[in-house]
Amino acid sequence: MAHQLRELEVLLDGYEWVGDPRDPVDAGGEHTAIGYRTERFDCVATNTFWLSEQPAEPSSVGWDAAYPRVATWARLRDRDTDEDLLCLNTHLDHQGTAARTEGIELALDHLDSVARDAPAVLMGDFNCVVGEPAYERAAGHELPDGRTLVDARDTATVTHGPTTSRTDFHDLLPEMGIDHVFVSEDVAVDTRAVIADRDDDHYGSDHLPVVVDCRP
C-alpha cells in the first residue's frame, strides 16, 4: 500500500523505489515495489505488468483472480563491479488457484526474457505454501541459460524464525508460510530469516518480513 511505502521511504534513508500501483486510478493502493540502495546500485531498467491475459493493460484481472495483481521487475547495476542483478517482486491472488498458477507462469516468462545471464531473485507473496502448484512451478524453474531457481530457505547456510509468515496482527497463524524468495543457483544465500519482532504486543503487518542475505 502507498502509505506503507511512504513509511519505508522515511525509515530506509538512501533507498529509491520502483513499481506502479496495481490500479493507476487508486495510486494509494497495492504496489509490488522494489527498493534499492542508491549508493550501491543504479536501476537501468524496470517495468510493472499485470498478472492477466492482458499484462500490459492497467487494472486487468486475470483468470479467476479476485483483484488485479501485478509484478514489478528491476535490473540493478552494481556501481562497484558494473554487474547486473535482476529482481522480480510479485503478489499472487489469494482466491484463484488458476490465477496463482497462470500468474506465476507469466512472471517466470518475464523473468526468462529479462534476466539474461544476471543473477536473479524472484520474491513475493505467493499466497500458497510449499507443495501447492504455483510454488512448485517456481521451484526448480529453468532459466533460458540452464540455471535453475531454488528456494533461498533450502540453500541458506543459516535459517531462523518461524515457519509461517502470516499473522492476525496479534498472533502467528501456523502453517502459513506463503511468502517466498527464490534465487538463481549462482546466488549464494548466507542467511534466510523470518522476522517475528513485535511492537506494543502486536505485529506491524499481517505478513512477516522474509529477509535473505545473499551474494553472487
N, C-alpha and C positions, 0 to 999 in steps of 0.2 A: 504494500500500500504506500501511497505517496508520502503520507505523514511519517511512516516508519523510515522511509528512505531519507527524508529530511533530518530525522533524528540521527541516522547513521552518518550523514554528511557533517553534522556537528561533532559527533563523537570520534569520527575517524578523520582527523585532520591530515591533509596531504593526499587524499584519495579523490579520483574522479569516477563518475558513474555513467554507464551507457545502458540503453534499453528503453523502449517505448512502452506505454501502458497498453493493456490488452484491449481497452476501449478508449480510443482517442477522444471521444466525447466526454468521458469521465477521466480526466487527467489525474484525479486523486485516487484512482483505483489501483488494481493489482499490476505490478511490474515483475519481470524476471531480470532484474538489473544485475550487472556485473560491475564490481568496483575494483579499481587497480591503483597501486601506489605510483604516483606520477614521477617521483624521483628515481624510480626503478624501471618503469615501463612507459612506452608510448603505445596508444591504441592506433593501429594502422588501418584497421577495417572492422566494421561491426554491422549487425543487422538484427532486426526483430521480425519474426514471422509467426503466423497463426497456425495452430495445430488443427487444420481443417482441410477439406478438399480444395479450398481456395487460399493457400497460405499467404498470398500477398494481399488478401482482402481484409482490411481492418475490421475487427469485431466479429469476424466469421466464426460460426460454431460448427465444429466437426463431428460427424458420425452421431453417436448417442450421448455426447457431452451435455452437461447441464449449463455450462457457461463457455464463453470464449476462453481459449487457453493459448498461451504464447510461449515462445522460446527466443532467447537472445544469445547470439554468439559474438565473440570478440577475438581478434587476432592482436596479441600484445607482443611488442618487440622489446626485448631486454636492452636497455641503454648501454650496459657494460659489454655484453657479448654479441649484440646485433642478431641474436637468435630469437625465434618466434615461439610463442605459446598460444595454443588455441583453446579457448574456454567456451562451453555452451551450457547455459542455465535454463531449465525448463520447469514447468508445473503441469503435470498431467491431471486429467479430470478426476474428481472424487467419486463420480457415479458411473460413468460409462465405461464398461470393460472394453468395448471396441474402440472408444476414443483413446483410452490409455495405450492399447496395443498399436493402433494406427498412428497415434501421436508420437510414440517413441520411434516407430519406423520412419516417420517424416523427419524427426530430429536427427536420427542416425544418417539419413540420406544427406541432410545438410552438412552434418559433421564430415561425412565422406568427401563432400565436394569442396570444403574449405580448409580441412586440416592439412592437406598435402603431407609433407614429411615432418610437420611440427609436433612436438609433444602435445597431447590432447587431454582435456579434462571435461567430462560430462557430469553434470550435477543437477540436483533439484529435488523438488517434492514429487515423487513418483506416485504417491497415493496407492502404493502396493508394497507388499513385503516380499522378502526372498521367496522364490518359488512360483510367484504369480507370473503370467505371461509377459507383461511389459518389462519386469525386472529381468527375466531370463533372456528376453530378446536383446537387452543391452549387455548383459554379462557374456563375455566371450565374442562380442561383435568384432568382426574382422574389418579393419580399415583397408582401403584400396591397395596400400603398400604392404599388406600382410601382417601388420601389427594388430594385436587384439586389445580390447578393452577389458579391464579387470576391476573388480570392486576393491577400492582402497582398503577396506577392512580386511580383506583376505591377504594383502601383501604388506601391510604395515608392520614395521618392526615392533611398535608398541601400540596397543589399543587400550582405551579406558573409557569409562562412562557406561550408562545403562544401554541395554539392547534396544529399547524403544526410543523414538524421537518425538513422541506426542504427549501432550499434557492437556488437562482441562483447566489450566492456569493454577490449580491448587495441588493436584496430584498427577503423577505419571500414569499414562494409560499403557498397560502392559501389552506386549506383543504387537506393537505398532511402530516397528522400525521401517518407516516409509520414505525417509529422506536418505538419498544415496549419493555417493561420489564415486565415479568410475574414472580411471586413468588409463592411458595407453601404456602398454607393457614396458616402454622405455622410460617411464617415470618411476623413480624410487620413492616409496612412501615411508617416511620415518615414523610419523605418528598419525593415528586416526582416533579422534575423540568426540564423544557426545557430551556437550557441556550442560550440566544439570544444576547450575547455580540458581539460587532463589533470592529474591529481594522482598523484604517485608512479608515473608511467608507465602509468596506466590511467584510463579514463573512469569517471565516477561512476554511470553507468547504461547500459543497452543502448539508450537513446534520448538524443539530444542535445536540449538546450533550444532551442526556437524562440522568439525574442524579437521582439516587434513594438512599436515606439514609434509610437503613433497618437493622433489627436485629432479631435473632431467638426468 
